[in-house]
Amino acid sequence: MDSKMHLQPWWLLPISLLLQLSNLKNWANAAPQVPCYFIFGDSLSDSGNNNNLKTLAKVNYRPYGIDFPKGPTGRFSNGRNVQDAIVELLGFEEYMPPFAKSERKNILQGVNYASGASGILDETGSLMGARVPMSIQIRNHKTIIARIRKILRNDSSTEKLLRQCIYSIQIGSNDFVNNYFKPNFYNSSHGYSVSEFATMLVRQFAHQIKDLYKTGARIFALFGLGQLGCTPNAIATHGTNGSLCVTKLNDAAFLFNQRLIPLVMALNSKLTDAKFTYLNYSPMKVAQLSLESPCCKTGAGGNRELCIHYSKPCSNRKQYAFWDGVHPTDASNVLIAKNLYGTRSFSDARPFNIRSLARKSSDDQQRQIWVEVLVN
């Protein structure tokens, strides 16, 4: 740019530039708050990617979806999962389609790659049958990027779009519940202490995050693990020895989170053109909802934590935190999403809540438009 260049009064600017600035103002006030939202994870986020897989971890049957407009879609809930609720808060009119049903017309605003029983490690959840681990979810995202390039017909336009999307990743629970703490089926606990295993998991997760970064991702919402030992299924399976929850499972989740938080801070420090935040996911914080038992009758699935096919669930579903033995109700997911979206608590979101993360996307997009205006 010419060092002598100076800003002109607005009435001397060309019409084309005035139109761009006018569009910028309109864009800033428009919904959604980010142009796209990509979802990676396990059954807490899955919206139907397991429906056609040979797996015990699928829920495309009643009573799942009993409170969802489209009925049973493969969501592990009576209604929305937490990602659906976040998508609504961000102003999207449609939920992100599962990768298994992604089409040309519906991928530009995001895709959901999450798969029930999946984990950071490829072998996690294999006891349940087929699933899509994190490494394959990333590969599927690269497939979507190739499709986006064809739609936009421009590599630079694709790059600009991807830089403004939020990449939401909620995974790791199964690496403990359906791997480490099943010593009769997996060797993990024979080769690692729980602390060493948590370290190894987060190290592998860091490689996966950096792989996404290399594809163009720049805005990341990374979910910590909830209190794994406080789910109805965990309590029924392991017992509590007089405690409220299963201590060894909660300790494992704590160790994972204590390694994930420094990773988020390190990534923000090293990858300065990107934004990362840690989100404290905890259905247990929804204190006004009943935590004692699930809303539906359980007995299906590999761990017998899923609702029995076509069983009759509780009628007062808005009063329950857990829908089945592991997964939150629609009411719980909405409350969790609202907290993570707008919380001011550093223990729940650091350094950004989701609303602030979306603003980072907006700031980056406006900055990019200004650069293009001045350069061109």
Kinemage of the C-alpha trace (Angstrom):
@kinemage 1
@onewidth
@group {chain A} dominant
@subgroup {mainchain}
@vectorlist {calphas} color= white
{ca met a 1} P 0.000 0.000 0.000
{ca asp a 2} L 1.266 3.508 -0.831
{ca ser a 3} L 2.605 5.158 2.335
{ca lys a 4} L 1.115 8.472 1.147
{ca met a 5} L -2.350 6.998 0.940
{ca his a 6} L -4.868 8.677 3.261
{ca leu a 7} L -8.550 8.148 3.986
{ca gln a 8} L -10.906 10.290 1.910
{ca pro a 9} L -14.148 11.866 3.127
{ca trp a 10} L -16.983 9.384 2.619
{ca trp a 11} L -18.658 11.556 -0.053
{ca leu a 12} L -15.564 11.227 -2.262
{ca leu a 13} L -15.416 7.423 -2.042
{ca pro a 14} L -16.477 5.437 -5.125
{ca ile a 15} L -20.012 4.043 -5.146
{ca ser a 16} L -18.724 0.441 -5.184
{ca leu a 17} L -16.791 1.028 -1.974
{ca leu a 18} L -19.766 2.678 -0.280
{ca leu a 19} L -21.878 -0.347 -1.169
{ca gln a 20} L -19.280 -2.666 0.368
{ca leu a 21} L -19.222 -0.655 3.585
{ca ser a 22} L -23.028 -0.599 3.665
{ca asn a 23} L -23.115 -4.372 3.247
{ca leu a 24} L -20.553 -4.686 6.025
{ca lys a 25} L -22.872 -2.814 8.393
{ca asn a 26} L -25.824 -4.981 7.412
{ca trp a 27} L -23.734 -8.119 7.778
{ca ala a 28} L -22.654 -7.112 11.286
{ca asn a 29} L -26.298 -6.974 12.414
{ca ala a 30} L -27.406 -10.148 10.670
{ca ala a 31} L -27.827 -13.691 11.943
{ca pro a 32} L -26.170 -16.126 12.215
{ca gln a 33} L -23.272 -14.796 14.256
{ca val a 34} L -20.740 -16.938 12.368
{ca pro a 35} L -21.001 -18.129 8.758
{ca cys a 36} L -20.483 -21.801 9.619
{ca tyr a 37} L -20.215 -24.265 12.487
{ca phe a 38} L -18.468 -27.636 12.248
{ca ile a 39} L -19.067 -30.294 14.909
{ca phe a 40} L -16.753 -33.149 15.910
{ca gly a 41} L -17.324 -35.575 18.749
{ca asp a 42} L -19.150 -38.592 20.150
{ca ser a 43} L -22.725 -39.457 21.122
{ca leu a 44} L -23.154 -36.197 23.048
{ca ser a 45} L -23.020 -34.441 19.652
{ca asp a 46} L -24.046 -37.141 17.138
{ca ser a 47} L -27.069 -36.211 15.036
{ca gly a 48} L -27.394 -39.363 12.945
{ca asn a 49} L -23.988 -40.424 11.639
{ca asn a 50} L -24.329 -43.878 13.238
{ca asn a 51} L -27.795 -44.676 11.881
{ca asn a 52} L -26.590 -46.874 9.037
{ca leu a 53} L -23.590 -48.394 10.808
{ca lys a 54} L -23.435 -51.879 12.347
{ca thr a 55} L -23.201 -50.694 15.914
{ca leu a 56} L -24.916 -50.920 19.268
{ca ala a 57} L -24.398 -47.163 19.603
{ca lys a 58} L -27.311 -45.869 17.574
{ca val a 59} L -30.653 -44.472 18.614
{ca asn a 60} L -32.808 -43.994 15.529
{ca tyr a 61} L -35.843 -45.401 17.339
{ca arg a 62} L -38.466 -44.282 19.854
{ca pro a 63} L -38.491 -42.999 22.523
{ca tyr a 64} L -35.427 -41.057 21.271
{ca gly a 65} L -36.554 -37.905 19.523
{ca ile a 66} L -39.937 -37.914 21.227
{ca asp a 67} L -39.643 -34.137 21.701
{ca phe a 68} L -37.751 -33.424 18.470
{ca pro a 69} L -39.766 -32.084 15.505
{ca lys a 70} L -38.397 -34.745 13.148
{ca gly a 71} L -38.709 -37.598 15.652
{ca pro a 72} L -35.858 -40.113 16.053
{ca thr a 73} L -32.947 -38.778 13.973
{ca gly a 74} L -30.037 -40.490 15.702
{ca arg a 75} L -29.644 -37.876 18.424
{ca phe a 76} L -28.960 -39.400 21.836
{ca ser a 77} L -31.681 -37.337 23.491
{ca asn a 78} L -35.411 -36.880 23.725
{ca gly a 79} L -34.879 -33.688 21.709
{ca arg a 80} L -31.885 -31.500 20.977
{ca asn a 81} L -28.304 -32.276 21.893
{ca val a 82} L -26.046 -29.557 23.291
{ca gln a 83} L -24.650 -28.691 19.830
{ca asp a 84} L -28.160 -28.132 18.471
{ca ala a 85} L -28.852 -25.722 21.306
{ca ile a 86} L -25.611 -23.830 20.627
{ca val a 87} L -26.440 -23.632 16.916
{ca glu a 88} L -29.761 -22.008 17.832
{ca leu a 89} L -28.049 -19.487 20.111
{ca leu a 90} L -25.678 -18.568 17.288
{ca gly a 91} L -28.673 -17.667 15.136
{ca phe a 92} L -28.735 -20.482 12.585
{ca glu a 93} L -32.151 -21.396 11.217
{ca glu a 94} L -31.190 -25.014 10.539
{ca tyr a 95} L -29.192 -27.570 12.510
{ca met a 96} L -25.923 -28.762 11.039
{ca pro a 97} L -26.570 -31.852 8.865
{ca pro a 98} L -24.800 -35.102 9.767
{ca phe a 99} L -21.944 -35.947 7.422
{ca ala a 100} L -23.803 -39.118 6.441
{ca lys a 101} L -26.590 -36.957 4.958
{ca ser a 102} L -24.578 -33.957 3.821
{ca glu a 103} L -25.468 -32.628 0.393
{ca arg a 104} L -24.208 -29.905 -1.904
{ca lys a 105} L -26.780 -27.363 -0.766
{ca asn a 106} L -26.429 -27.744 2.984
{ca ile a 107} L -22.703 -27.918 3.752
{ca leu a 108} L -21.678 -24.254 3.516
{ca gln a 109} L -23.075 -23.452 6.973
{ca gly a 110} L -21.431 -26.459 8.588
{ca val a 111} L -21.523 -30.220 9.024
{ca asn a 112} L -21.810 -32.548 12.021
{ca tyr a 113} L -19.209 -35.362 11.941
{ca ala a 114} L -19.795 -36.693 15.486
{ca ser a 115} L -20.271 -40.411 16.025
{ca gly a 116} L -21.573 -42.294 19.054
{ca ala a 117} L -18.994 -44.500 20.872
{ca ser a 118} L -16.095 -42.785 19.082
{ca gly a 119} L -13.003 -41.415 20.728
{ca ile a 120} L -9.688 -39.698 20.260
{ca leu a 121} L -8.101 -43.121 19.799
{ca asp a 122} L -9.103 -45.202 16.786
{ca glu a 123} L -9.675 -48.379 18.826
{ca thr a 124} L -11.985 -46.717 21.361
{ca gly a 125} L -15.549 -48.013 21.222
{ca ser a 126} L -14.727 -50.984 18.972
{ca leu a 127} L -16.572 -53.247 21.396
{ca met a 128} L -19.777 -51.461 20.375
{ca gly a 129} L -19.233 -52.075 16.671
{ca ala a 130} L -18.682 -49.597 13.867
{ca arg a 131} L -18.120 -45.929 14.707
{ca val a 132} L -16.256 -42.944 13.282
{ca pro a 133} L -13.211 -42.031 15.417
{ca met a 134} L -11.781 -38.518 15.511
{ca ser a 135} L -9.120 -39.270 12.897
{ca ile a 136} L -11.782 -40.338 10.372
{ca gln a 137} L -14.001 -37.383 11.281
{ca ile a 138} L -11.115 -35.131 10.280
{ca arg a 139} L -10.726 -37.061 7.039
{ca asn a 140} L -14.452 -36.594 6.389
{ca his a 141} L -14.025 -32.863 6.958
{ca lys a 142} L -11.326 -32.774 4.287
{ca thr a 143} L -13.852 -34.364 1.940
{ca ile a 144} L -16.309 -31.577 2.770
{ca ile a 145} L -13.636 -28.935 2.150
{ca ala a 146} L -13.095 -30.365 -1.336
{ca arg a 147} L -16.846 -30.112 -1.962
{ca ile a 148} L -16.916 -26.518 -0.711
{ca arg a 149} L -14.100 -25.625 -3.120
{ca lys a 150} L -16.170 -26.942 -6.001
{ca ile a 151} L -19.206 -24.937 -4.886
{ca leu a 152} L -17.299 -21.677 -4.396
{ca arg a 153} L -15.000 -22.335 -7.377
{ca asn a 154} L -12.249 -20.484 -5.610
{ca asp a 155} L -9.558 -21.639 -3.184
{ca ser a 156} L -9.168 -18.217 -1.574
{ca ser a 157} L -12.920 -17.920 -0.972
{ca thr a 158} L -12.914 -21.348 0.669
{ca glu a 159} L -9.980 -20.372 2.861
{ca lys a 160} L -11.689 -17.148 3.971
{ca leu a 161} L -14.884 -19.018 4.800
{ca leu a 162} L -13.159 -21.712 6.857
{ca arg a 163} L -11.204 -19.140 8.845
{ca gln a 164} L -14.471 -17.651 10.126
{ca cys a 165} L -16.175 -20.905 11.146
{ca ile a 166} L -16.322 -22.244 14.684
{ca tyr a 167} L -14.940 -25.770 15.056
{ca ser a 168} L -16.654 -27.364 18.049
{ca ile a 169} L -15.022 -30.538 19.400
{ca gln a 170} L -16.464 -32.618 22.233
{ca ile a 171} L -14.707 -35.950 22.540
{ca gly a 172} L -12.702 -38.076 24.973
{ca ser a 173} L -15.323 -39.580 27.296
{ca asn a 174} L -15.356 -42.917 25.489
{ca asp a 175} L -11.587 -43.171 25.653
{ca phe a 176} L -12.081 -43.720 29.378
{ca val a 177} L -15.563 -45.262 29.635
{ca asn a 178} L -15.318 -47.495 26.554
{ca asn a 179} L -11.596 -48.151 26.579
{ca tyr a 180} L -9.434 -47.547 29.663
{ca phe a 181} L -11.991 -48.711 32.234
{ca lys a 182} L -12.815 -51.898 30.333
{ca pro a 183} L -9.628 -53.876 31.114
{ca asn a 184} L -11.144 -57.169 29.973
{ca phe a 185} L -11.398 -55.866 26.400
{ca tyr a 186} L -8.684 -53.197 26.062
{ca asn a 187} L -5.013 -53.126 27.073
{ca ser a 188} L -4.880 -49.414 27.901
{ca ser a 189} L -4.998 -49.791 31.684
{ca his a 190} L -2.312 -52.483 31.550
{ca gly a 191} L 0.192 -50.169 29.875
{ca tyr a 192} L -0.663 -46.782 31.394
{ca ser a 193} L -1.593 -45.326 34.727
{ca val a 194} L -4.722 -43.204 34.453
{ca ser a 195} L -2.547 -40.082 34.638
{ca glu a 196} L -0.261 -41.328 31.856
{ca phe a 197} L -3.272 -42.271 29.758
{ca ala a 198} L -4.773 -38.792 30.138
{ca thr a 199} L -1.447 -37.272 29.080
{ca met a 200} L -1.236 -39.528 26.039
{ca leu a 201} L -4.830 -38.737 25.057
{ca val a 202} L -4.361 -34.974 25.186
{ca arg a 203} L -1.098 -35.274 23.249
{ca gln a 204} L -2.905 -37.214 20.510
{ca phe a 205} L -5.765 -34.705 20.630
{ca ala a 206} L -3.263 -31.880 20.120
{ca his a 207} L -2.040 -33.526 16.903
{ca gln a 208} L -5.633 -33.799 15.672
{ca ile a 209} L -6.355 -30.151 16.456
{ca lys a 210} L -3.239 -29.099 14.575
{ca asp a 211} L -4.331 -31.261 11.650
{ca leu a 212} L -7.602 -29.302 11.544
{ca tyr a 213} L -5.632 -26.072 11.793
{ca lys a 214} L -3.685 -27.102 8.684
{ca thr a 215} L -6.978 -27.490 6.792
{ca gly a 216} L -7.795 -23.830 7.499
{ca ala a 217} L -9.606 -23.963 10.848
{ca arg a 218} L -8.879 -20.954 13.054
{ca ile a 219} L -11.628 -20.767 15.697
{ca phe a 220} L -11.921 -23.685 18.113
{ca ala a 221} L -14.328 -24.507 20.947
{ca leu a 222} L -12.813 -27.434 22.854
{ca phe a 223} L -15.056 -29.145 25.392
{ca gly a 224} L -13.694 -30.640 28.568
{ca leu a 225} L -15.043 -33.907 29.915
{ca gly a 226} L -18.035 -33.916 32.228
{ca gln a 227} L -18.150 -35.821 35.504
{ca leu a 228} L -18.053 -39.300 34.017
{ca gly a 229} L -18.672 -40.956 37.361
{ca cys a 230} L -21.964 -39.197 38.044
{ca thr a 231} L -24.063 -40.615 35.202
{ca pro a 232} L -26.785 -43.088 36.208
{ca asn a 233} L -25.094 -45.816 34.177
{ca ala a 234} L -21.663 -45.263 35.761
{ca ile a 235} L -23.154 -45.453 39.250
{ca ala a 236} L -25.125 -48.598 38.416
{ca thr a 237} L -22.139 -50.260 36.723
{ca his a 238} L -19.283 -49.430 39.084
{ca gly a 239} L -20.939 -48.573 42.379
{ca thr a 240} L -19.850 -45.647 44.523
{ca asn a 241} L -18.613 -47.180 47.803
{ca gly a 242} L -20.646 -44.660 49.745
{ca ser a 243} L -19.734 -41.649 47.587
{ca leu a 244} L -22.194 -39.696 45.483
{ca cys a 245} L -20.418 -40.677 42.246
{ca val a 246} L -17.763 -43.070 40.913
{ca thr a 247} L -14.554 -41.435 42.088
{ca lys a 248} L -12.141 -43.128 39.670
{ca leu a 249} L -14.120 -41.966 36.640
{ca asn a 250} L -14.392 -38.390 37.891
{ca asp a 251} L -10.689 -38.364 38.688
{ca ala a 252} L -9.906 -39.495 35.139
{ca ala a 253} L -12.033 -36.706 33.649
{ca phe a 254} L -10.339 -34.194 35.944
{ca leu a 255} L -6.880 -35.342 34.817
{ca phe a 256} L -7.887 -34.992 31.163
{ca asn a 257} L -9.269 -31.490 31.701
{ca gln a 258} L -6.218 -30.412 33.680
{ca arg a 259} L -4.106 -31.236 30.629
{ca leu a 260} L -6.518 -29.801 28.074
{ca ile a 261} L -6.650 -26.335 29.673
{ca pro a 262} L -2.871 -25.702 29.381
{ca leu a 263} L -2.998 -27.015 25.815
{ca val a 264} L -5.629 -24.387 24.955
{ca met a 265} L -3.476 -21.648 26.451
{ca ala a 266} L -0.373 -22.902 24.637
{ca leu a 267} L -2.192 -23.040 21.297
{ca asn a 268} L -3.417 -19.472 21.738
{ca ser a 269} L 0.144 -18.409 22.449
{ca lys a 270} L 1.799 -20.283 19.565
{ca leu a 271} L -0.849 -20.061 16.829
{ca thr a 272} L -1.534 -16.348 17.075
{ca asp a 273} L -3.751 -16.211 13.978
{ca ala a 274} L -6.181 -18.637 15.631
{ca lys a 275} L -8.487 -18.570 18.672
{ca phe a 276} L -8.985 -21.476 21.066
{ca thr a 277} L -11.204 -21.769 24.108
{ca tyr a 278} L -11.866 -24.408 26.760
{ca leu a 279} L -15.480 -25.104 27.723
{ca asn a 280} L -16.362 -26.818 30.987
{ca tyr a 281} L -19.118 -29.276 30.080
{ca ser a 282} L -21.039 -30.482 33.133
{ca pro a 283} L -24.661 -31.687 33.254
{ca met a 284} L -24.151 -31.901 37.019
{ca lys a 285} L -24.229 -28.092 37.184
{ca val a 286} L -27.876 -28.115 36.123
{ca ala a 287} L -28.835 -28.252 39.777
{ca gln a 288} L -32.540 -27.574 39.319
{ca leu a 289} L -33.010 -30.849 37.400
{ca ser a 290} L -33.273 -34.316 38.912
{ca leu a 291} L -29.979 -36.229 38.763
{ca glu a 292} L -31.104 -39.394 40.495
{ca ser a 293} L -32.300 -41.509 37.582
{ca pro a 294} L -32.749 -41.409 33.813
{ca cys a 295} L -36.037 -40.418 32.235
{ca cys a 296} L -36.351 -43.544 30.078
{ca lys a 297} L -36.118 -47.239 30.930
{ca thr a 298} L -32.597 -48.363 30.075
{ca gly a 299} L -31.258 -51.737 28.991
{ca ala a 300} L -30.221 -51.346 25.351
{ca gly a 301} L -26.758 -50.638 23.923
{ca gly a 302} L -23.413 -52.260 24.655
{ca asn a 303} L -23.363 -50.971 28.232
{ca arg a 304} L -27.138 -51.220 28.677
{ca glu a 305} L -27.180 -47.444 29.046
{ca leu a 306} L -29.577 -46.689 26.185
{ca cys a 307} L -33.364 -46.535 26.256
{ca ile a 308} L -35.175 -49.805 25.621
{ca his a 309} L -36.711 -49.781 22.152
{ca tyr a 310} L -40.177 -48.197 22.094
{ca ser a 311} L -40.409 -48.022 25.880
{ca lys a 312} L -42.509 -45.312 27.524
{ca pro a 313} L -40.368 -42.534 29.069
{ca cys a 314} L -41.227 -40.264 31.982
{ca ser a 315} L -43.838 -37.607 31.306
{ca asn a 316} L -42.085 -34.745 33.148
{ca arg a 317} L -38.998 -34.731 30.946
{ca lys a 318} L -38.187 -31.069 31.601
{ca gln a 319} L -37.438 -31.953 35.219
{ca tyr a 320} L -34.753 -34.555 34.445
{ca ala a 321} L -31.041 -33.965 33.820
{ca phe a 322} L -30.436 -37.390 32.211
{ca trp a 323} L -32.499 -38.818 29.399
{ca asp a 324} L -30.912 -42.290 29.412
{ca gly a 325} L -28.060 -43.754 31.450
{ca val a 326} L -25.448 -41.372 30.024
{ca his a 327} L -26.938 -38.614 27.870
{ca pro a 328} L -28.657 -35.394 29.017
{ca thr a 329} L -32.247 -34.464 28.270
{ca asp a 330} L -33.217 -31.701 25.874
{ca ala a 331} L -33.911 -29.441 28.877
{ca ser a 332} L -30.471 -30.130 30.315
{ca asn a 333} L -28.737 -29.542 26.979
{ca val a 334} L -30.439 -26.164 26.555
{ca leu a 335} L -29.348 -25.008 30.019
{ca ile a 336} L -25.776 -26.216 29.461
{ca ala a 337} L -25.616 -24.471 26.068
{ca lys a 338} L -26.931 -21.179 27.465
{ca asn a 339} L -24.298 -21.252 30.182
{ca leu a 340} L -21.414 -21.979 27.798
{ca tyr a 341} L -22.675 -19.368 25.358
{ca gly a 342} L -22.864 -16.460 27.782
{ca thr a 343} L -21.026 -17.424 30.970
{ca arg a 344} L -18.667 -14.943 32.605
{ca ser a 345} L -17.168 -17.617 34.814
{ca phe a 346} L -13.512 -18.354 34.058
{ca ser a 347} L -14.018 -21.886 35.363
{ca asp a 348} L -16.710 -22.546 32.732
{ca ala a 349} L -15.075 -20.943 29.690
{ca arg a 350} L -11.493 -19.778 29.259
{ca pro a 351} L -10.501 -17.494 27.746
{ca phe a 352} L -13.734 -17.017 25.732
{ca asn a 353} L -17.356 -18.058 26.050
{ca ile a 354} L -19.060 -19.054 22.799
{ca arg a 355} L -20.588 -15.628 22.226
{ca ser a 356} L -17.140 -14.006 22.525
{ca leu a 357} L -15.671 -16.647 20.235
{ca ala a 358} L -18.296 -15.765 17.629
{ca arg a 359} L -17.341 -12.100 17.977
{ca lys a 360} L -13.738 -13.055 17.266
{ca ser a 361} L -14.966 -14.545 13.999
{ca ser a 362} L -16.880 -11.336 13.234
{ca asp a 363} L -13.854 -9.159 14.024
{ca asp a 364} L -11.662 -11.259 11.741
{ca gln a 365} L -14.171 -11.095 8.892
{ca gln a 366} L -14.602 -7.319 9.174
{ca arg a 367} L -10.837 -6.880 9.333
{ca gln a 368} L -10.435 -8.996 6.191
{ca ile a 369} L -13.055 -6.925 4.337
{ca trp a 370} L -11.320 -3.665 5.338
{ca val a 371} L -7.981 -5.023 4.117
{ca glu a 372} L -9.516 -5.965 0.766
{ca val a 373} L -11.148 -2.534 0.465
{ca leu a 374} L -7.880 -0.702 1.083
{ca val a 375} L -5.740 -2.950 -1.084
{ca asn a 376} L -8.118 -3.208 -4.008
